[in-house]
């Protein structure tokens, strides 16, 4: 099982990060190549028509009769072509931008949902959220300026071609001056992009600080020194750094643009001075002056778009890097498959299972295993041990969230493979210590029965809410809880309602009772767990409540990543759990 996963990782690591990002960018743009090509062709046509209009105007200025005869029709036709080309190019670019953003958002969501759990755990939330929000929005914003920048570039190239036809000598002087200007722009752009990268890295630190003041608001109220240090050193300093770096980067672009603008007027002065000493045809002189004055607009537009394009380049590479990190999705993860009935007839088994975490440099890696553990249907099993002994890792291996690096997991005696792992996970309902509570309810199938309709959920969920003593705060409307804005202990009770309604064969609780008051903790261990076991569920409970260990059929002790002991007792008979009977009482 581990072989397939291990064989993919070296190939990714052999490819440089920049190459992965570039290939990912090309992959993102490939579906839109026809629209991009149409936008380019339309923009070129609009630019060519604009240049032809300039040539027509220059011709009219140097001949008697003005816009008479065919020139008037030519002028109208060129105006229509320029207008149509610009409109088509803008529409195509807008379409590509919006569809690209939609594709990126959906694609990233799918990759995150399909990424291996250990990869997601290594990629912190404060790094993930800026990519999903800020970077994606930056691409959408830049999409609106790409078409106009493309048309401006086409106009600039067309103008240069027209000037080359008017006077090769003056055009040569112009090329030398533009080479100087372009070199300065390239240097400015490289420095600006470097600044944008530095600012983008600081955005992750800022997002991390924002999470600290949001999630740790209560603690910060109680600690003035820490509150001031976070506000001053983490948020204030980071914001100032972002502001300073962005200001310097944009100022670099602005100064380069100002130099480019001055360069155009210097060129016009040079041409006028050249004409004072040498004979020059009026059409050539007026053509150069007219085109250079007009060319300043498109060149300024291109230069003005460079900062946003630079930011979009950073954003797109960040998105590509995130996409590349999660490119090795879980094989055979069934995102679009309708849920079916998964049964547990005998039990589950871990056989020779090992798993080791990647350790930071200089640190010792934590390894769990070898683990041999068999769990039978209808058992109540406690997993106990000191903090850091490997209990949660053991649970994640049992749930199929981690893939064993050695050994295998068996379901009713059959090994769980890549092909069947997603089906295997549907056996479990879990409440982790760091659980996430979903508002919507998704009732499952139990004992071959059909899933409950949404309309019946309020009535079915009410006895559970009453038994868990939260019916006075929470109800079910339109298939969802009316609120989840509750204390941690009450939220865990709502998570238990999810477990009841899903009706899956195996229920796993990671320190569920840790946030409950003593009376409800007693109820959980002495009534709720035995009732669920009486219905035939396999129950796996991580617990430190040694006062209730005697209620378990088995107690599995973990120590330093291994099972140190596995003690058991005869199963007790318990009354079944029924919403109308046992659950309705207190």
Helices and strands as residue ranges (DSSP letters): H 2-14, H 17-30, H 33-61, H 70-114, H 117-122, H 125-130, I 131-135, H 136-166, H 168-215, H 217-221, H 224-229, I 230-236, H 237-277, H 282-325, E 347-356, E 367-376, E 380-385, H 391-399, E 406-411, E 414-415, H 421-425, E 428-431, G 454-456, H 457-467, E 476-477, E 480-481, H 488-502, E 506-510, G 512-515, H 518-523, I 524-528, H 529-534, E 538-542, G 546-551, E 554-559, E 562-568
